[in-house]
Amino acid sequence: MSKKNKEVVNEPVDQTQQPESKQPAFLEELLKNGTVIITANTREELAEIVNDIPAECKYAVGAVGQSRENNEYSMRIDIVH
C-alpha cells in the first residue's frame, strides 16, 4: 500500500472583497440613524426581530401598535447612548 501525499495549496486572499453583511436591513438602519420602526404580522415575529439586535447594543422600545387597515404590528426602536 502506498501513501498518498495531499498537498494543500493556500491561494492568496483577495483583500478588496468585502465580507457579506449578515445583518438584517432594519439593524443597519438602526445603527446608522439611531432609530427604526419595525413591522410584523404577529407580536411573536416582532420579538424575533428584536432578538436579532446584538447584546452589546443598548436600545429602548416603545409600545407595540396595531394597524386597523392590515392588522400589522409595529414598534419603534431607538438606540440609547
C-alpha positions in Angstrom: 0.0 0.0 0.0 1.3 3.3 -0.9 0.7 6.6 1.0 -0.8 9.4 -0.9 0.6 12.8 -0.2 -2.1 15.5 -0.1 -0.8 18.9 -1.0 -2.6 21.9 0.5 -2.3 25.0 -1.6 -3.1 28.3 0.0 -4.5 30.6 -2.5 -4.0 34.3 -2.0 -6.9 36.0 -0.4 -8.4 39.0 -2.2 -8.4 41.8 0.3 -10.6 44.0 -1.8 -13.7 41.8 -1.3 -16.0 42.9 1.5 -17.3 40.2 3.7 -21.0 39.7 3.2 -23.2 41.5 5.7 -25.4 39.1 7.6 -27.2 41.8 9.4 -30.9 42.4 8.7 -31.7 45.6 6.9 -33.5 47.1 9.9 -30.4 46.6 12.0 -28.2 48.5 9.5 -30.8 51.4 9.5 -30.9 51.4 13.3 -27.2 51.6 13.7 -26.9 54.3 11.0 -29.8 56.5 12.0 -30.3 55.6 15.7 -34.0 54.8 15.2 -36.1 52.5 13.2 -39.7 51.3 13.0 -40.2 47.6 12.5 -43.4 45.9 11.4 -44.6 42.3 11.6 -47.7 40.2 11.2 -47.7 39.0 14.9 -46.2 40.0 18.2 -44.1 36.9 18.2 -42.5 38.0 14.9 -41.7 41.4 16.4 -40.0 39.6 19.3 -37.9 37.6 16.9 -36.8 40.7 15.1 -35.8 42.4 18.4 -33.9 39.2 19.3 -31.6 39.9 16.3 -30.2 43.0 17.9 -26.7 42.4 19.3 -26.5 42.2 23.1 -23.9 45.0 23.2 -26.3 47.4 21.6 -28.3 49.4 24.1 -31.8 50.2 22.9 -35.2 51.4 24.0 -38.6 50.4 22.5 -42.0 51.9 22.6 -45.4 50.4 22.8 -46.5 47.9 20.2 -49.1 49.3 17.9 -51.5 47.5 15.6 -52.8 48.9 12.3 -56.6 48.7 11.8 -56.1 48.6 8.0 -54.0 45.5 7.7 -53.7 44.2 11.3 -49.9 44.7 11.2 -48.0 45.2 14.4 -45.3 48.0 14.6 -42.8 49.1 17.1 -40.2 51.9 17.3 -36.7 51.1 18.4 -34.2 53.8 19.5 -30.5 53.4 20.3 -29.7 54.6 23.8 -26.3 56.3 24.3 
